[in-house]
Amino acid sequence: MSRSFTFFPHPLLSALLVVLWLLLNNSIEPGQLILGGFFGIVVPLFTRRFWPQRLGVGRPLLVIKLAGRVVKDIVSANFSVALVVLGPTEAVKPGFVKVPLDVDSDFVTTLLATLVSLTPGTVSADIDMEKRVLLVHTLNSDDPEALIQEIKTRYEAPIKEIFLC
């Protein structure tokens, strides 16, 4: 069946919407299950034109590992940023770093930029898809090459494995 006629154009999104609805309502009552199921069907159907390509998830269990890594990085980066901010102002050396991208999917690149921005001390400033470069603002730009390698190994490589890019 072609994608334009499928009832569930994005089954993972549908399942996620149902689970999120139930968690937000803190209930698994039949009415909430039906309403969550309704949202899980209707939202992907109405938003499918915004999804230019169907994503293939090659290693779904790696998503859990990546999520754990991101949470750990957020917690440890919070302490690092607190030390820099509360320390002497000479320790703050902000700057921009251009991270070359190995992915060419808009969604995967946006996901990578979001993960970088979630980590305290770094913010994605621009995505240049033609040059395939992610511009990252960092609180401490002492070693730009180390930051590039960290982003590529900790985030980009797992994302490439997850989405088969």
C-alpha positions as CSV (number, residue, x, y, z in Angstrom):
1,M,0.0,0.0,0.0
2,S,1.4,3.4,-0.9
3,R,2.3,5.9,1.8
4,S,-0.5,8.3,0.7
5,F,-3.2,5.7,1.5
6,T,-1.9,4.2,4.7
7,F,-3.9,4.6,7.9
8,F,-0.7,4.8,10.0
9,P,1.8,6.8,8.0
10,H,4.1,7.0,11.0
11,P,3.4,4.1,13.4
12,L,6.1,5.1,15.9
13,L,4.7,8.6,16.1
14,S,1.2,7.2,16.6
15,A,2.4,4.9,19.4
16,L,4.3,7.7,21.0
17,L,1.3,10.0,20.9
18,V,-0.9,7.4,22.6
19,V,1.7,6.8,25.3
20,L,2.3,10.5,25.9
21,W,-1.4,11.2,26.1
22,L,-1.9,8.5,28.7
23,L,1.1,9.8,30.7
24,L,-0.1,13.4,30.6
25,N,-3.5,12.3,31.8
26,N,-2.1,9.8,34.3
27,S,-4.8,7.4,33.4
28,I,-5.4,4.2,31.4
29,E,-9.2,4.5,31.5
30,P,-11.0,3.3,28.3
31,G,-12.0,6.8,27.4
32,Q,-8.4,8.1,27.6
33,L,-7.2,5.1,25.6
34,I,-9.8,5.9,22.9
35,L,-8.9,9.6,22.9
36,G,-5.2,8.8,22.8
37,G,-5.8,6.4,19.9
38,F,-7.7,9.0,18.1
39,F,-4.8,11.5,18.4
40,G,-2.4,8.7,17.5
41,I,-4.3,8.3,14.2
42,V,-5.4,11.9,13.3
43,V,-2.2,13.8,14.1
44,P,0.1,11.7,11.8
45,L,-2.5,11.8,9.1
46,F,-2.8,15.6,9.2
47,T,1.0,16.2,9.5
48,R,2.2,13.6,6.9
49,R,2.7,16.3,4.2
50,F,5.3,17.9,6.5
51,W,7.4,14.6,6.5
52,P,9.2,14.6,3.2
53,Q,10.6,11.1,3.6
54,R,9.8,8.1,5.7
55,L,12.5,7.4,8.2
56,G,13.8,3.9,8.7
57,V,14.7,3.0,12.3
58,G,17.4,0.4,12.0
59,R,18.3,0.0,15.7
60,P,15.5,1.0,17.9
61,L,17.2,-0.2,21.1
62,L,20.0,2.2,20.4
63,V,17.5,5.1,20.9
64,I,17.4,4.2,24.6
65,K,21.1,4.1,24.8
66,L,21.4,7.5,23.1
67,A,18.7,9.0,25.3
68,G,20.6,7.8,28.4
69,R,23.8,9.3,27.0
70,V,22.1,12.6,26.4
71,V,20.6,12.7,29.9
72,K,24.0,11.9,31.4
73,D,25.7,14.6,29.3
74,I,23.1,17.2,30.3
75,V,23.6,16.5,34.0
76,S,27.4,16.5,33.8
77,A,27.4,19.6,31.5
78,N,25.3,21.4,34.0
79,F,28.0,21.0,36.6
80,S,30.7,22.0,34.2
81,V,28.8,25.1,33.1
82,A,28.1,26.1,36.7
83,L,31.9,25.9,37.5
84,V,32.7,28.1,34.5
85,V,30.0,30.6,35.2
86,L,30.7,30.8,39.0
87,G,34.4,30.9,38.4
88,P,36.6,33.7,37.1
89,T,35.4,35.5,34.0
90,E,38.8,34.7,32.3
91,A,37.8,31.0,32.2
92,V,34.9,31.9,29.8
93,K,36.1,31.7,26.2
94,P,33.0,31.5,24.0
95,G,33.2,30.9,20.3
96,F,31.8,29.3,17.2
97,V,32.8,25.9,15.9
98,K,31.9,24.5,12.5
99,V,31.0,20.8,12.7
100,P,31.1,19.0,9.4
101,L,28.1,16.7,8.9
102,D,28.1,13.2,7.5
103,V,24.3,13.1,7.3
104,D,22.2,14.6,4.6
105,S,18.6,14.0,5.9
106,D,16.9,17.2,7.1
107,F,15.3,15.4,10.0
108,V,18.4,13.7,11.2
109,T,20.4,16.9,11.0
110,T,17.7,18.8,12.9
111,L,17.7,16.0,15.5
112,L,21.5,16.3,15.9
113,A,21.3,20.1,16.2
114,T,18.6,19.7,18.9
115,L,20.7,17.2,20.9
116,V,23.7,19.6,20.7
117,S,21.5,22.5,21.9
118,L,20.0,20.4,24.8
119,T,23.5,20.0,26.3
120,P,24.4,23.1,28.5
121,G,27.3,25.1,27.2
122,T,26.5,24.5,23.5
123,V,23.9,25.9,21.2
124,S,23.3,25.1,17.5
125,A,23.4,28.4,15.8
126,D,23.0,27.5,12.1
127,I,22.6,24.5,9.8
128,D,24.0,24.9,6.3
129,M,22.7,21.9,4.4
130,E,24.5,22.8,1.1
131,K,27.9,22.8,2.8
132,R,26.7,20.2,5.3
133,V,28.0,22.1,8.3
134,L,26.5,22.7,11.7
135,L,27.5,25.9,13.4
136,V,27.7,25.5,17.1
137,H,28.2,28.2,19.7
138,T,30.2,27.0,22.7
139,L,30.8,28.5,26.1
140,N,34.4,27.2,26.1
141,S,36.2,27.1,22.7
142,D,39.7,26.1,24.0
143,D,39.8,22.9,21.8
144,P,37.4,23.1,18.8
145,E,38.7,19.8,17.3
146,A,37.8,17.9,20.6
147,L,34.3,19.4,20.5
148,I,33.9,18.4,16.9
149,Q,35.0,14.8,17.6
150,E,32.8,14.6,20.7
151,I,29.7,15.7,18.8
152,K,30.5,13.3,15.9
153,T,31.2,10.3,18.1
154,R,28.6,10.8,20.9
155,Y,25.7,12.0,18.9
156,E,26.1,11.9,15.1
157,A,27.4,8.3,14.9
158,P,24.5,6.8,17.0
159,I,22.0,8.8,15.1
160,K,23.4,7.5,11.8
161,E,23.0,4.0,13.1
162,I,19.5,4.5,14.4
163,F,18.2,6.1,11.1
164,L,20.2,4.0,8.7
165,C,22.0,7.0,7.1
